[in-house]
Structures are given as structure tokens and as C-alpha cells.
Amino acid sequence: MSIPRSQRNKPMKASAPAATGNGRAAIDCDRCETLFDATDMVARCESMPAFFGSLAELLCEREDCHEVSFSIYDAANHVMRVHLAGSVDRPPASFVVPTDESISGYVWQTQEAVVIPRQEFDLPCFPKALRWLEKKKLKAYCTLPLATTQNRLGAMGFGSRVTDDYVADKLALLKRIADLVAVTVENAVTRDAWQNGEKRLQALSSIVSVLNSSQPLRQIFPLIANALRSVVAAETVGFTLYDHSHDSVLVGAVDSTLIEDIAGARVPFEHSLTGVAFHGERAKVFTQEELNRISSVFLQPQLDRGVRSACAIPLIHGQMKLGALILCSTQLNPFLSKEVFLLEHIAAQLAASLDHERIDRLLDELSAKLLTEQVDLGVPIERETAFDEIIGQSEPLKRTLGLVKTVASTNATVLVLGETGTGKELIARAIHAMSSRRQSSFLKLNCAAIPTGLLESELFGHEKGAFTGAVSQKIGRLELADHGTLFLDEVGEIAMELQPKLLRALQDQEFERLGGTKTIHVDVRLIAATNRDLAKSVADHTFRSDLYYRLSVFPIVSPPLRERGKDIPLLVRYFVQQFAQRMNKHITSIPSDTMRVLVNWHWPGNVRELENFIERCVILTQSEMLYAPLAELMASSPPMEQGTLESMEREHILRALRQSEGVIAGIHGAAARLGLKRTTLQSRMQKLGIDRREFEN
């Protein structure tokens, strides 16, 4: 049995055995006993593993089969579950192969038998399978479909160490045996389906019984989750409530092996599984690709832990949309039609039990749970090694740190821009720490803190007698920073008469000390920082344009704290830990109302102002709960500075987003607060580069 050259890229399909007068394949009389014994095994089948083992043993003994495999299609994960039950040189084994990459999957899909002779094992169709056959020293392999008139169930494989072993009469026997196996498998599947139906009824009955009790919903929810898991493969079971006042979704309870209970967490409605389910008013099954497009505090940690599918069923009672029942699974496709049908019934029962009294009681529980946010002084805040001094996980900060990583490995001059208190020196230190100069010195010089007459001496040094008071030689910062990094803070304060000499030193990497004649060559990387608008200073002729262009080879903007809403809780926790340890105080919690005010405050002094305020809070705290004099924030608020129309519009939008916690739509959203349409506000935010996700809590 050979394969024509034109078919060398395809497995050989078995030719149909000769038919008898009654339409059945002809079987040699010597093989009738094997078929009879196989039929008897079908009649006495009690369990599938035992049946597979007995049948494989029979075929190995009677028909010289050296390998027998049974592959059952798993619809939930789109794989073939293979059972090797009859190997003569190895014990029974089970494993999983992709449907689209296996011979059994090909046979299941096409419903055509495949025969591969020994001399064709180099075919490129299924390389892994063919290498496995080669390793087993099999000289022929036949794979037949397992199917009935109602269902396609899988495939059955037979391996032989005899060349061209699968002639017409043997194929006819194996086809009849495969038909018997298919009937047996279908009966087992039907039996399992009936048993699963019993489990579904029991689960539904137990859930209804639990819901009819008067116990608080959060206490009985683990019982509901366990009942659901008896019939649906889901690592996470939870439910949400729709908060009309904030146009957001509140997590009611979570029972999960992947994440902790985050009851009380708030998710914007339009970026939630609940919101998607509400639009269709029916159960929605999410694929992994769809889940990756949705970002929330509820979903993202689960995606990181391998969740591949989810199902959201809206909780609707009458005309009211209350929330959703959410299930997440690490399996590829566990939510089939019968599972979804059951979940819809359970969701209807759950919605019916959520009367106003029960919802109010649940909200009270969540409010009590969120009364304080725990601050564990024994657990350090996780940070990247390269940025161990920088706290934050917000998108603006991540973009800035991404630029730091990009430029650190070069020797380019960097200009760090940003408002006062944003941590420009920390960015400069991070650049130095990640550069090839990290083993050398990092020197800093605040140009605004030194009188103009002395700044030149600080930079370049001076010789003895260079000026009155120069009683000895002094080495300048540029010379001390040789092979290292020099950080010039507030570089915009350098006087005009000193700027040309600094420009020459940067361009030529050489200079002369004050009062000296010797040219000193150095290898220094310069990082400058300023809170001034240097471009405006150039236009006002208070800063040289050539020096400005030399400094701004690679500008990096340090974002203000008001654009880093997500980082404020991390910074508060970090500063509380630091100051409490320094002052030997035991502070374990922060009132949620206090945290909410701190997150929504615009912090004109940025991180420095927040740090000083938290230090004052720790000093005033006399218990384990942080005390914060919030009234001082309002009293110390400076008058609004004049700025451009665009900057004022940006600040106005940012303030509205802070107050709405990132929510745009709805009666309490930022658009309503500003008196704008949602689409108009989104357009202006995009133009101004504002990302509302930075203000979600």
C-alpha cells in the first residue's frame, strides 16, 4: 500500500472495504470470534477505562495490535483526550493533544479513516505524531472515526509492527469494532449527561433554598458558589451591583481561588463585564480576546493568573437591572449552552431575592467593610529594582520611566522638566543608576541655591588667588564628576553671562578653572532639570537658545501628582510607613474618607507637598488610625495662577474627573459636572492627552 507522489503531503485515506449483499463490510470468518468477544464486552461495560483496557488487551492478543488508542473530543477545550490503553511495552496512559495538530483530530473533523504505512512516516502532515510512531517502531498505523448517526465522538487508533498490516478484511473488522466503541462511548456520554442533569437540579434546588433564608447575602454566597462549581468549571464566582448614582459597578461578593474578595471595589460601568451584559439583557460569554480588551480591578488580576473565558448574566427583576452574576474560568470554553441555561435560571432566582431591604443591608455591609483601608507596616511596597526610589504604577509615570530606560544606556544630555515637587532629582538618579556610569560619582548642584558670583567657581573650580577669598585651589563639580554624572537642578536660574561658558564645556568637554590657564578635559554626562518654561525664557531673551537646544537633546517630563491619581494611595501608604517607623508609632489603618479626600485633592506642591502633609498627620496621630487635618488643605490652597486657556481648560477637566473618580457618563459623571455632552468631553480629553483611567479607584 503506497502513496502516489502527488499525495505525499497528505495522510493516506483508507479505501472502503468490499461490501456484502446486506450492505455490511465483509469480515473473514477467522475474525468473527474477535468481533463476538468485543460485542460481549460492550454488553458488560461498566466503566469506560475498564472497557478500553479489556478491548485493547483482546486486540493485542488476537489481531497482533501493538498499540491501541482511544481519542475522545473535548468540546470545552477543543482538544482530543487520548487514552493509550493497549501498549504491549508500556502501561496505560492519558494525555491531551490539540485537535488541529493531531491525526485523531483530523479524523474526527473529516470523518475519514487514515492509514499510514511504515515507508511514509516522513510525511510532513503531523510531524509530532509521526515522530512518536517512529519512536514506537510501528510500521503501520490506522485511525478510524468514532461516530454514531447522532454524534461525532472522536477517533480510534491501531498501531502495528507489521508492514502494510491493514488490508481490507482487517480494516473491516476494526471498522466494526470502532462502531461498537462509538455506541459504548455515546451511551456513557448520555449516562453522564443524565447524571449532570441531576447535579444541575440539585444545584438549583440548593441555591434556591439558600436564597430563601434570611441570612446576609455575603455570608451565604460561598454556598452559592460551591453549588455552581459542582456543575460549571469556574475558579471565580461573584456578583456585582449597579450603582446608578455613580454610573459604576460595585463588586458585591467574590468567591475565588485566583483573587481575594474585593467586595466594595468600584468599576466604571462602561468598562465592566456587567455593562456588556446589560446591553444585551442576556447572558454573555466572553472569549480570551474579548477579556483582554476589558481592563478592571476585578478582571485584570485573573487574566494574569490564566483566566481564558468568562460569563456574565445580568440580574434583572421586573424592569430593574440590579447587577450581574459573573463566572471566570481558566478553561477555554466551559460555558456551553446547557451551562448558560442553568446560570440564567440561577441568576433569575438571585435577582428575585435582591429586594430593596436586602440590597440596602448589603450596601451597609460593604460600607462597613470599606470603612478603613489597612496599612501593613511589615509588608514593603513592591517596586522595580531600577526605580526603587520611585513609587507609582500610573500610566503617566510608566511612560516617563519608559523614557528613562530608553535614554539611560546612552550618554545623551537629558533635560528633566516638571513642576516643583514632582521628583525630578529621582528621575536623574534613576538614569544614572541604569547607565554605564553607575559605578562612578553622581554629583548634584542646585543652581538657584548658590549666588551667581559663586556658581562659576562651584561649576569649574578656581586657582589660589583667583579672587578675593580664594586662599586655596578648589576643584569644581564638572571636574569631580569626571566619568560620572552631573545633575544641574534649576538650570533655568543660571545667569546669562555664565551660560556661554557652560555651553562650551558641554560641547567640547573641556574648560579652565577661574584664574587658571590649563585646559582640563573631562568625560561628564549632564542631566539638567527645571520647573521653568525654558522655551518661553528663550523667547524672552533670558536664556540662550543655543544652550537650550544643547540641554534638550532628550527631554523627559515628570508628571504632576494630579495626573497620577492611582499613585496617591501607594504614596500615602509608603509615607505613613516611613514616618511611623521613624517616630516609633503603630499606625495600622487609614479612614476611607481621608483617603478619598487625599486622592481627589489637586496637590499644587505635588509629591513634596503630600510627603510633608503625611508627616504632619503622623505627628498628630495618637491612635492606630491615621488622623489627617483635612481642613488645612483647603485653608492652605493658593490662589489659582493665571495660565493659558488650554492649561485652564485642562485643569478644569482634571478636577471634574477627580471628583467623579474617572466616570464620564451618567448624572454624576464628569461630563454632567462640566455641562458637556459625553462625546464632546471625550474629544477634548483626547486632544489634551488626558486618560480618565488614571482617576479610577
N, C-alpha and C positions, 0 to 999 in steps of 0.2 A: 504494500500500500504506500505509494509515493505521492508527493505533491507536485503538480506542474510548476514550471519555473515562474509562470505568471501569477501563481497563487502563493509564492514563497513568503509573502508578508502577512498571510492570514492563517489562522489555525485551520486544520482540515475538518470539514463538517462530515459527520458520519453518513454514509449512504443508507437509505431506507432498506431494512431487511425485507426479504421476499414475503409476500402476503399469501395466506392460505385462502381457501374458499370462503370461510366465515369471516374474513377480514382481519384476523389476528396474525401476528408475525409467527412464522414457523420456528419451532423450537425442537432441537434434536431430542430424541427420546431419552438419551442418557442424561439430559439435563432436567428432565421433568421432576426427578426426585428433589433436586435443589430448589426448584420453584415451589414444590409442595411443602417442603420444610419451611421455606420463607413465609408462605401463606399461613402456616400453623403458628409461626412466631407473631405475625400480625394479630391473629385471633387472641393470643395470650399476652399481648403487650400491656404492661402495667406502667412502665415509665420509659421515656424516650432514651435516656442514657443506656439503660439495660438493653433495650431493643437494638440500639445502634451497635452495642458491643457484641451481642449474640449473632446478629446478622453478619457483621464483619468477620467474626470467627468462622461462621459457616462458609462464606465466600472464599476466605483464605484457604480453607481445608478442601473444599470441593472444586473450586474453579481456579486455583493457583493465583488468586489475587494477593499481591504483596503490599498493597496499600488501599484502604477504603476510607473515603472521606464523605461527610455529610455537611453541606453548607446551607444554612437557613438565612434568608434575607431578613435583616433588622431594619424595618421601615423608620423607626425613630431616629436612627443614626446613619442610615443609608450605607450600611456595611454588610458584609457576609460573615456570619458567625460559623466558623469551620470547626467540626468535630472530627479528629483523626481517631477512629475507633478500632481500626484493624491492622495496624502495622505489625509486621512479624518481627521487627527488630527494635521496637520502641513502645513504651506504654501509651495508653490513650492520652490525648492532649486536645486542648481547645484554644483557639486564638481568633482574632478578627482581622479581616483584610478589606481594603477599600473595594467597593462594588465595581468601580470603573477601572481598576487596575488588576483584576484577577480573572482567571479563566472561569471560575464558578459564577462570578458576576456577569461575565459576557454571556454565559449560557442562560442564566436567569433572565437577562434582558431580551435575548434573541429567541429563546425557547428552541434552540437548535443544538443538537448533540455535537461535540467536538472530539475528534480522535487525533492524537499526536503520536506519530511513530518515533522511534529512537533516532533515526537518522535526520530528523527535522528539529532536533532540540535547539538548534541555533537560531530559530525564528525570533525576530525582534518584537513579536506581539506582546508577550507578557514576560519580560526578562527575569523578574524575580521568581515567578512560578517555574520557568524553565530551568533556572539555576538550581532551584530546590529539587526538581525531578532528576537533574543530572547528579546532584549530591546523593540522592537516594538510589542511584544506579538502576532506575526504572527505564526500560526500553520501549515502553508504550504506555499511553495514558488516555483514558476515555472519561469524558464528563457528560452526564445526561441531565436534562432538566427534571426537577421535582415539581409537578404541576397536576392539578385536577381540572375539571371543567369549570370550577368556580374561582380557583386561586392559583397564582404563581408563587410557589413557596421557597424554592431555592434550587440546588443542584446536588448531584451525587457523583463522586469521582472514583475511578478504579485504576490502580496502577499495577503494571506487570513487568517482570524482568525477562519476559519472552518477547522477542522481536515480532512485530505485526501480530500480536496475540488476539486483537479484537476483530475477528472475522464475523461474517453476517450472523451465524447462528448464536455465537456468544453475545453479540450486541443485542440480539432479540431477547435473550434471557435477561440480560442486565436491564433492558428497557422495561420488561415486565416487572422485574424486582423494583426498579425505580418508581413505577406506577403504584406498587404496593406500599412503598415507603411514603410516597406523597399522600396517599389516603390516610396512613397512620399519623403523619405529621398534621394533616388537616384536622383529624379527629382530636388530636392533642391540643391544637390551637383552639378549636371550638370548645373543648373542655375548659381550657384556661380562660377563654373569653367568658364562659358561663360563671366560672369562679370569680373572675374580676368583676362581673356584673353584680354578684353577691356582695363583693367587697365595696362596690360603689354604693349599693343600697345601704349597707351597714354604715359607711362613712357619712352619707347624707342623713341617716337617721340619728347618728350620734351627734352630728353638728347641730341639727335642729333641736335636739334635747338640751344641748349645752346652751344654745342661744336663748331658749325659753327660761333659763334660770335667771335669777335676779342678781347674779354676781357681776362685778365690773367687767367690762369687755376686755380690758387689757390683761386681766387676770386669767380669763378663760381662753384667750386667743391661742396660747401654746397648745391647748387641747384641740382646737380647730385645725391648727397647722399640722399636728400629728395625724389627725384623721385624713387630711388631704394627702399627706405623703404616703399613706397606705395605698393610694390608687394613682398618684401622679408623682413622677420623679422631679422633685423641686427642692433645691437646697435652701431657698429663701421663700418664705411666705409672709406677706404683710398686707396691710390695708392703709389707705390714705383717706383724708377728709378734705373736701374742697372749701377753702376759706374765701367766701365771696367778698369780704371787706378788703382783702389784700390781693385778690385775684391770684392766689397761690394755692399750693397743695401742702397740707400738713401731714406728716407721717404719723399715723395713729398707733401702730404697733408693728414690730418686725420679729419674726422667729426664724433664725438663720444659722447655718453652720459656717457662713462665709464672712458675715459682718456682725458687729454688735447691734443691739437695739438702739436705733437712733430716733426713737419716738420723740416727736416735737420738732424735728428738723423741717425746715420750710424750703420748698422748691417752687420756682416760678411755674405757673400753670402751663404756659406755652412751651416749656422745656421739661415736660414730665410725661411718663407713660400714661398717667391719668388723663392729661389733656388730650393725647392722641385718641384714647379710648372714648372720651366724651364726644369727640367729633363724629364718630361713627355710631355712638349709642349702643354698641355691642362689643363682645369680646374681640380683642385684637392680639394676634400672635406676632411677636417681633423676632426677626432673624438677627443674627450677629451683626450684619452690616447696618441694619436699622438701629440697633442698640448703640453702635459706635457713633452714630450721628446725634445721640441724645446725651447731654452731659448734666449730671446732677449728683448731689451728695449721696443719694440713695443708690444710684446705678454704677457710678464710676469705680468705687472700690470692688464691686462684684465683677466687673469686666476685667479688672486687674487680676482677679482670682479665678478666671476661666469660665465665667458665665457665657453661654453661647446662644441662649434663647430665653424669651420671657413671654408672659401672657398677662394682659391687663383686662379685667372685666369690670365695667362701670357698675357702681352701686346706685341703682335708680329705684326710688319708691314713689309711685304715682308720677307726678310731674317734676319731682325734685331729684336733682343729681347730687348725691351725697359725697361720693368719692369713688374709690376703685379697690378691688381685690387684686393684688399683684403677686405673681409667682415667677421666680427666676431659676433657671436650670443650667447646669454645665453640659447637659446632653444637647445634641444637635437639633432634634425635632421631637421632644416628648409630648407636645401639646397637639395631639391628633383630634379629630372631630369628636370622638366619644369622650375624651377627657375634657374638651372645651364645653361640651353639652352638660357634663356634670358640674363643671365650675360655674356655669351660668345659673344652674339651679341653686347652688350653694350661695352665690352672690346675691340672688334674689332673696333668699332667707336671711342673709346677713343684713341687707338693706332694710328689710321689713322690721328687723329687730332694732334698728337705729332710730328710735323715736327721739323727740326733742329732749326729753329728760335724760336719756342715755347719752346723747351727744354732748349735752351740757356737762354731765358728770365726767365724761371722757376728757373734754377740754379742760376741766378743772384739774384732773389728774395730770395732764400734760403740762399745765401751767405750774403746778407744784413741782413736777419733775425738773422743769427748766428754771426754777427759782434761782438756783445758783449754778455757776459753771466751775467745776473743780479745777484747782491748780495744784498738781502734784509736784512738789519741790524736789522729789527724789528722781524724777524722770526727766532727763535732759531733752531739749527740743532738738529734733533731727535737722541736721544741716549738711550741705555738701562740704566735703573736706576742703576744697579750694576756696570756699566762701564761708569759713567758719565764723567770721565776724559779722556776716550779713544775714539778717533774719527776714524771711518772707518767702511766699510762694505765689504771689500775684503775677498776672501776665505782664504788666509793665516792667516789673522787676526782673522777670525771667528774660524779657527781651534785652534789657540792659546788661544782664550777666552774660547773655549770649554774645553780645558785642565785646565784652571783656575777654571772654575765651578766644574770640577771633583775633583780637589785636595783641594779646599778651605774648604770643610766641614771636612777635616781630620786634623791631627796635624803633618803630614809628613813634613820633611825638603824639601824645593824646591830650585832648582838651576836654575836661570833665565840666559840664555845665549843669546848673540846677540851683534851686532856691537854697537859702541858708537852712542848715539843719537836715539836709537830705542824705548826708553820709558820703560826700564826695571824696573825703580822705580814705574811707573804707574801700571805695572803688579803686582808688590809686594803689592802695596796699594790695588789693586782690590782683591787680595787673602785675605788680612787681613779684608777688608770690608765685604766679604762674609762668613767669618769664624765665629765660635762661640766666638772668642776673640775680636770681633769688638768693644765691649764696653770698652775694656782695651786699653793700650797705644800701639802706633806704633812708634818705635824708629829706626832711621837710623844712620849708621856710614859708612863714606867713608874711606875705609882702605888705599887708595892711598893718601889721603889729610892730613894724620897725620904721623909725623915722627915715625919710628919704635920704638924708645925708649919710646914714649908716648902712643903708640897704646895699649900696655898691660894694662896700667893704665886706658885708656878710656874703655876698654872692661870689666875689672874685678874690677876696683877701687883700692884704696890704703889706708893704715892706716897713721896716722900722724907720720912723721919721717921715712917713708919707704925709702925715698931717699932725696937727697939734693933738697930743694924747696917744699917738702911735708909738709907744715905748718899746714894742717888740713886733716881730713878724707875726702875721696871722694868716692861716690858710683858709681860703674861702670854701663855701659849700660846694661849688662846682668841682673844685679840686678834691675835696673829701669824698665826693660821690663817684670818683673815677671807677669805671667798670660796674657801677651800680645805677641807682635811680634817684633822681632829684625831683621832689614834688614841690611845686610853687603854688601855694594856696593864695587865693585872692590876687591873681596875677593882673587883674584889671586895675589894681591900685598902683602899679609901677609908674613912676614919673616919666614924662615924655623924654627928658634928657638922658635917662638911663636905658630906654628901650633900644636905641641903636646898638649899644654895646652888647646887650643880651642877645639881640638878633645875630650879631656877628659870631658870638660864642656858640650859638646853636648851629649856625650854618657851617662854620669851619672847625668846630670842636677844639678851639684854642682861644686863649685870652692872656692878658697880662695883669698882674696884681697892681693895685694902686701904688704908685711911686716906684714901680719896678719896670725893667726893660726886657726881662726874659719872657719869651713866649712859652706858655705852658699848654701842652697838648693833653686832652682828656678824652675818655670814651664814656659819655654820660647819656642816659636816656632821660628825657624830660617829660614829666606829666604835670600839666597845669590845670588849675581849677578856678572858677569864678562864678559868682551869682549875678554878675552884671551881664547886660546885653552888649557884648563886645562889638557886634556889627553896628549897633547904634552909636557906640563910642567912637568907632571908626568914622561914621558919618558926621559926628560932632567934632572930629579932629582932636579928640582927647586920647586916642590910641592909634598907633601907627598901623597902617593897613598891611605893610609887608610883614610885621611881626605877627599880626593877627592870622595871616594866611600860613605863616610858618608854624604857629601853635596849633591851628585847627586842621592838622593833617587827618586826624581821626577823632572827630567829636563824639562824645558819649553824654547823653542827658540822664542825670539822676532824677527819677520821677518823684514828684511831691507826694507826701503821705495821703493827701486827699484823693489821689488816684489809685491808692493801694489799699482799698477797703478790706480785702481779705487778709492783709498782713497785720492789721491793728490788733486783733485778738492774740496773735502769736507774739507780737512785740510787748503787749501788756503782760502776758504770762511770763515772758522772758525777764522783763524789768522787775516784776514782782518777785520772781525767784531770786534775782541777783541782789536786790536791795534787802529783802527779808533775811537772806543768809548773812549779808554784811552787818545787819543790825540785830541779828540773833532773835528774830521774830518768827512765830509759827503762823503763817497765813495759808489757809487751805482752799479758800473759795472767794469768788468774785460775784457779787449780785448781778443777775442778768440785766436788770435795768441800768446798772452802772456801765456794763459792757456795751449795751445798746447806745448809750449816750456817747461813750468814747469812740465807737465806730462811726457814728453819724457826725461827730464834730469835725470841722474842716481843718484844724491844726495848721494855722498860718506859720508856726515855727517848726513844723514837720517833726521828724523823729526826735530831734533835740528837745522840742517843747514837750512831747509825750514822755520822754525819759524823765525830764525834770518834774513833770506833774505826778508821775507814778512814784518818784522818790518822795515827794511831799505826802502822797497818800499813805505810803508805808510808814512814814514818820508818825502820821496822825492815827494810824490804826492801832487799836488797843485790844482787839479780839482776833479770832481766826478768820473772820470775814473782812475783806478789804473795805476800808472806809474811803470814799472819794468825795472831796468838797466840790461837787459839780457846779455849784453856783459861781465858783471862782472862774470857771471857763468863760461863762457869759460876761462876767464883770471885767475880765481881762481882755476881751475881744477888741482888737484895734480897729479904728475906722477903716472902711473899705478904701483901698488905694485906687487912684484913677488909672485906667488902662485903656487898651483899645476896645472897640466894640466887640470884636471877636473874642478877646480874653474874658470880657464881662459876660458875654453870652455863654461861653464855655463854663465859667464858674457857676452861673445860674442853673445850667443843666446838671452839673455835677452835684449841686446842693439838692436839687429835686430827686436825683437818683439815690443819694444817701438817705433821704427821708423815706423814700418808697422801698428801700432795700433792693434796688435793682429792677423793680417791677415797672413796666412801661404802661401796659394796658390796664383797664379797669377804672373804677371811680376813685380809687385811692392811688392809682399809678402816677408815674412822673408826668405823663402827657396831660392828665387831668389837672395836676398841680400847676402846670405851666400854661394851661389853657390852649393846648395844641392838639391836633389830631395825632394819633399814634404814628401814622406813616410819615407825617411831617417831622415829628421829633426824631424818628429813626434816621431820616435823611440827614438832618442836621448833625446828629451824633456821628454818623459815618463821615461826614465832611470834616468834623472837628477831631476825628480819631478817638472817640470815646467808646469804650467797651462796657456795657452795662453789667456784664458778668462779674466785674470787679466789686460790685456793691451787693451781690447776693450773699445772704447769710444762711 
